[in-house]
Amino acid sequence: MQITGHRCLRSTGCFYDETMGLYQQQQTQLKSWLIGALEQQELMVFYQPQYDVANQDIIGFEAVLRWDHPEVGWISPDKFIPVGEANGMIIPVTEWILRQVCAQIKIWQDMGYHNRVSVNISAVHLRRMVGLAASLGLEVLAEGVETDEQLDFLRSCGCDSIQGWLMNPAMSSFACTQLLAETDSTQRVMKSLLL
């Protein structure tokens, strides 16, 4: 039996496309593999160093998830993260990542290294993560904020900082300098009014 996908167009009927069925099969296979990946400890956390530009000192790391499947090799996060988000598997995967990262931070701290480690969190975990960060005295920065609705949601969650097109796009250094000057002068005026 061959599984095929179909798509219906208004008032013109339906047509079948084998690639649609293949895509569904691949997504189902990835979901099954992802469940096994947690159980078989196939997932790994790698750390991308972050450097100070001036002196090239390591100032932190970003934790990134990697998956080395025993049959097909490395599977891109671009492939398996959306599958995990779509079916709820992202929750146990994220919890696993956080346990691994916290354990590694403890090892590094015991060795005398005190660098920050950033972890990308799915929106599925955002509320729980903001509460956890606040209880640990950590600051939460949400990236990619583009709409007022996203900002309102982040405020309701207690997020500390945002970055994204809603506030400003990426700007030249000259434009940033102007923005800083405008912000600074506005803050001075506000302080003088409060005195």
Secondary structure as UniProt FT lines:
FT   STRAND          5..9
FT   TURN            10..12
FT   STRAND          13..17
FT   HELIX           18..39
FT   TURN            40..41
FT   STRAND          43..51
FT   TURN            53..55
FT   STRAND          58..69
FT   TURN            70..72
FT   STRAND          73..75
FT   HELIX           77..87
FT   TURN            88..89
FT   HELIX           90..110
FT   TURN            111..112
FT   STRAND          116..119
FT   HELIX           123..125
FT   HELIX           126..135
FT   TURN            136..137
FT   STRAND          141..142
FT   HELIX           148..157
FT   STRAND          161..162
FT   TURN            165..167
FT   HELIX           173..194
//
